[in-house]
Amino acid sequence: MPEFTLGLDLGSRAVKAVLFDPAVGRIPAVVVRAGSPDKAADADFLLREVIAGAECARTDIRRVVVTGYGRGQAACADERTTEISCHAAGVAALHPEVRTVIDIGGQDSKAIVLAEGGRVRDFAMNDRCAAGSGRFLEVVARILGTDVDGLSELAGRASAESEVSSMCVVFAESEVIGMLARGFPREDIAAGILRSIARRVAGLAERIGVRPPVAFTGGVALNAAMAGALGRELREKLIIPPDPRITGALGAALLAARKLGLPDRLAEDESGLWKRAEKSRSAAVAPAVCGDAVASAAECGTSCRESAIPVSAESSPPRCASDDSPRSTFLHRVPAVERFDRMFANALEYAREAKRQGRKIVSIFCEFTPREVILAAGGVPVCACGGSHQTALAAERDLPAGLCPLIKSSYGFALEKASPLFELSDLIVAETTCDGKKKMFELLGELKPIHVLELPQKPDDEAGFRRWMSEIDGLCRRLEELTGTAVTEDRLREAIRLMNRERKLRRAVARRAGKGLTGREVLEAKSLISGIPEDLEAYARILAQAAAAPGDPPTRPRILMTGVPMPYGAEKVLDIIEDAGATVVAQENCTGLKPLYEDVSEEGDPLEAIARKYFHLPCSCMTPNSGRMSLIDEIIEEFRPDGIVDLIWQSCLTYDVESEVLKRHVGKKYGIPLMKIVTDYSPSDVQQLRLRVEAFLAMTVTR
């Protein structure tokens, strides 16, 4: 009785199947076809076709591994895995000598560096748009009155390269139309487009270090002109498999055999495989739902538009500040965390009561503002950082679209009057941590009174500290004017003790990640307002309950998140990591451990002690920022992560640049793999990020 394994690659544009016979190392059947919007139907179709092509029974297929964008919809899957692992395995089986794989598919491009045996050493993806993908080629080819194959023929007749400057599909479309209107030859535009894509993909590969030999896979690798342009940019002779479209499905089938303990090597003579693949390329197979995966919904007819496609969780908008529907306690292993499911409502209730008592509400946007000073003045410190994609979009009425989403969202809440907490504010403390915030505060000053807190940026400079002391003293004077309460030494010491108690409790909660708590629960266990008595009691209950809760299994990857803060509503990357089977055991950022590691000294001059603690915060706006590397050293020594995810919000230039310093530091000192993610609050890139994270986690497990 035969024992086959099956690999399915449910790509965004095409779907592929490879049936593998481990006993003889051969491929009984291959199917390649245009995909449809219904990936579940595509998977069923592929399964039926390979069974018919190999003349076998369903029971002969021992294991099915599915990869690609649609892998979650395949009912027949025994296992789902990432394209990164599958392309690596498929290419390594065909060409063991290859050390770099460049894959250009329908919606993305990838560069994968391989170690011996086909193991993934590093990878990079264009995870923000369709630039450098098959979709990009299709769009511009259509404008030039041809198809992707015709684009290659046009480029072959070019006398020059009229390079397209924009790599956004939408903007490139307008640019090409304009070039045609100005009389640019179609051939030269085609050559310029291929050169532009090749340059972008080569740059992607060079980020992780191209190591020859280099293989080129994916449907775009069938385009000879594209392969030539990419080879010239990389200065490498590219290895292209006989059918570069099916390496992912082949790798999935081989991984399935490996999982069963069966042989996973191909026999020397695989001519039958390529004959079948070539035949499938030209076969007119009717798709399950729609005529062509390349077509839009309008082009496909009503069958696409009327099909019932469930809305995924990642497509739904994040909650706004006023949306405080509590979640059921069964979602938490530790019931006491439920207190913080209603964090915004709790903070709003506390602020309204404080306002009725005559206290002043002070909004802050950064950890550099000492809450102790606000508390000592009788005020209520409220964190006003925005984490909503909706308010970030609203802010684009006044702010640049390319600005940091945290800045946009924070301003958007004020602009739209979307946060009752902000509306209660009597004063805004404007910390000068970055240029974007500084200019946003000028606009915010038209809505609320502003006090600018100027931050010196040389952390080891004593003159800078004296300047910082004067800034803290100036904040005290402004708060005294606002509240009518003198900031005395006794009141400062009382506030220091309260904040030290809160920091101690939150540090202890943070240390329970993977030990009764998830990383998401640790992130949630905080308040927009410091020092609320019920919150302090909840921290103590969380610690007691977490101590009795089961910890994570030792096989679960441990991830350290570094970089930018994750305000309420902006937790998408952390959620992707933990949904993929890892635990974020430590968070170095400003919403995590960074402000908690150091307490304020309870000895000596209390105002100077407060100033010292906050001046030590190792933010990326500091130069040099050696304190951040020291803090990360401490966190790594304590939490022992398997990998690091460095999160950067779009346009946060200081953290973006410092990411390279961090990568070099941890790579040299610890050898821990690090992945940088640059994103914003939009859910549009969730699927791409999920793929990258899953592949990264696979690297941390196998290293």
Summary of the structure (lengths in Angstrom):
residues: 703
radius of gyration: 28.2
end to end distance: 36.9
largest distance: 87.8
contacts: 2524
relative contact order: 0.09
helix: 49%
strand: 14%
